[in-house]
Amino acid sequence: MNNLNNIAGSTPNYEFHLKDHLGNTRIAVNQTGEVTQKNNYYPFGMRFRIKNSDNKYLYNGKELQEETDWLDYGARFYMADIGRWGAIDPLAESYSSQSTYHFSGNNPMRFIDFNGMNFDDYFSYTGNFLGSDNASTDNIRIMNTDTWSNFAKSNYDGTETIEHGIGNKISKKLSESGLSEAAELSVYDHYNITGLELRALLNESPNQDAGMIFNAMRKNGLESKYINLPLNALRRQGMSDHANEIQSMFIHENKHLSDLTRLGIDAYSQIPKPDRERSALKTQMDHAIFNDTRPVFQQWTTNYAHKWDYYRPLPITPIMFFPSAPVFNNFNL
């Protein structure tokens, strides 16, 4: 329902929108029952009009911007006439087989891409990436390879997808799947933009905070850089089940790596740790993907940022408070 006239003191004029399974506005009806708008769409959203009105909420129910003829999805604008976003996908590095401007995995007949950022990702019990579904969430699911093969569908570009309702029922969360250490590290490596080796944190304490620990050292003239993962803590706090949170942490670590690479290990080691952390936190929290993480993850990260005197307003309402923050980084030389 859309109130077409909301000027103070005026009489409201309501319009009702009838939508299809993709959220596309097909018919608009006014309060007297008169059809004021009819829309038909090509698969990627370009319209061929039958009857038009002032209603701007069209393909996927998103608002059309008259100045550009683009649709406003919140995080990005979409160009329905060419089936592409107007900006690079923030998760592009996780879907290298797709165009960085692709919409709905290039399959809008089956998928809805609410903000151009999310799918549920599926991995095998050996940690191999299988494919994604049509969810608007960022969950990480584990499934038997043979089961995936029985239910997945192949796309023209060689990727595979599964219906969320099916995939969710026949898979498990990563945190509940019992993956081996090697397989779990392989799942994390799928999102690893640093290119560094991932290692399970040895002698992890029962109260270990979740996060990633960037390590760099020089021994006998050779530099060694890698990232430790406290796997038990990541599972316990649910971060292992959310692709956005894993990628947000890697964005943090990648900033450490880029700063070290730019300055060199000697100069970087002389920078006080609070300054190093503030640099990485700013990059992490300013990135679009941070706003799509869970509120609890945002609060944990914010608590950790406050430890280093970095302050940034939370993009959530209301603000939720939690007593402890994870140790995301520990630069070792």
MOTA-V571047 format. One record per backbone hydrogen bond with DSSP energy under -0.5 kcal/mol. CO is the residue of the C=O (numbers start at 0). NH is the residue of the N-H. If there is no record, write none. Layout:
((CO NH) (CO NH))
This chain:
((1 3) (1 14) (6 9) (9 11) (11 13) (12 3) (13 30) (14 1) (15 28) (16 18) (17 25) (17 26) (19 22) (23 19) (23 25) (25 38) (26 17) (27 35) (27 36) (28 15) (29 32) (33 29) (33 35) (36 27) (37 49) (37 50) (39 47) (41 44) (45 41) (47 39) (50 37) (55 57) (55 63) (57 24) (57 60) (58 61) (61 57) (62 71) (63 65) (64 67) (64 68) (64 69) (69 64) (70 72) (70 77) (71 62) (72 74) (75 72) (76 85) (77 70) (77 79) (78 81) (78 82) (78 83) (79 45) (83 78) (88 91) (90 93) (90 94) (91 94) (94 97) (98 101) (99 88) (100 84) (102 105) (103 106) (106 109) (106 110) (111 113) (119 132) (120 140) (121 129) (121 130) (122 142) (123 126) (127 123) (130 121) (131 161) (137 242) (138 120) (138 140) (139 173) (140 122) (141 171) (143 147) (144 148) (145 149) (146 150) (147 150) (147 151) (152 160) (154 157) (158 154) (159 131) (160 152) (161 133) (162 165) (162 166) (163 167) (164 168) (165 168) (165 169) (167 170) (171 141) (172 175) (173 176) (179 183) (180 184) (181 185) (182 186) (183 187) (184 188) (185 189) (186 189) (186 190) (187 190) (188 191) (190 192) (196 226) (198 228) (200 203) (204 207) (210 229) (211 213) (212 227) (213 331) (214 225) (216 223) (218 221) (221 218) (223 216) (224 196) (225 214) (226 198) (227 212) (228 200) (228 230) (229 233) (230 234) (231 235) (232 236) (233 238) (233 239) (234 237) (237 240) (238 241) (240 139) (241 245) (242 246) (243 247) (244 248) (245 249) (246 250) (247 251) (248 252) (249 253) (250 254) (251 255) (252 256) (253 257) (254 258) (255 259) (256 260) (257 261) (258 262) (259 263) (263 267) (264 268) (265 269) (266 269) (266 270) (267 270) (271 274) (271 275) (272 276) (273 277) (274 278) (275 279) (276 280) (277 281) (278 282) (279 283) (280 284) (281 285) (282 286) (283 286) (286 289) (286 290) (287 290) (288 291) (289 292) (293 297) (294 298) (295 299) (296 300) (297 301) (298 302) (299 303) (300 304) (301 305) (302 306) (303 307) (304 307) (304 309) (305 308) (308 310) (325 327) (329 331) (331 215) (332 217))
